Amino acid sequence: MNRRVVRSALARRDIAQEAVYLGRDDPDQVDRFLKGIDESCERLTHGADAGSPFEYAPASMPDMRYVLVKHFPKHLVFYRVVGDMVRVHRLLHSARDLPSLLDPDE
């Protein structure tokens, strides 16, 4: 089943902030980063169950999964499958406090 990918406002903000951060040191890295995100999300349209379950998922989203951003393995795409849609909730660097950033009540 092909699913469509929808990025939340938080995910779009995460992507923009990380692109700005990466671009400070190497502007060429921004295009690779954005392409890596697009390719990672495209893979989810065909196999959303391929991602790993997130052990510390919020209670309100126990089915949250994640995949690594292609070519940027420290960046994680957090998503849920909702019907025929893959909803990307956040894109975060693995060194951050992931459970608190993913908890909608925080």
C-alpha positions, 0 to 999 in steps of 0.5 A, a space after each residue: 500500500 502506498 501511503 502519503 506522508 504528511 509533516 506536522 508543523 513541528 516537523 517542518 520547524 525542526 527541519 528548517 532549524 536543523 537545516 539552518 544549523 547545518 548550513 552554518 558550517 557547510 552550505 552544501 550540506 543543507 541540500 544533502 540533508 533535505 534530500 536525505 529527509 525526502 528519501 527517508 520519507 519516500 521510503 515510508 510511503 511503501 513500507 511504513 512498518 520498516 521503522 523501529 518502534 520508539 521505546 519511550 513513545 508518549 502514552 498518547 502515541 504508543 505506536 510511534 516509530 522512527 527511521 534514520 535520515 539517509 546519510 544523517 544517521 544521528 537525525 531521526 524521523 518520528 512518525 505514526 501510521 494513521 490509516 493511509 497516511 504516514 504522519 511525521 511528528 518530529 525530526 530530531 537529533 538523537 543527542 537531544 532529550 527525545 522523550 520530553 520533546 515527543 511528549 505532547 503534554 510537555 
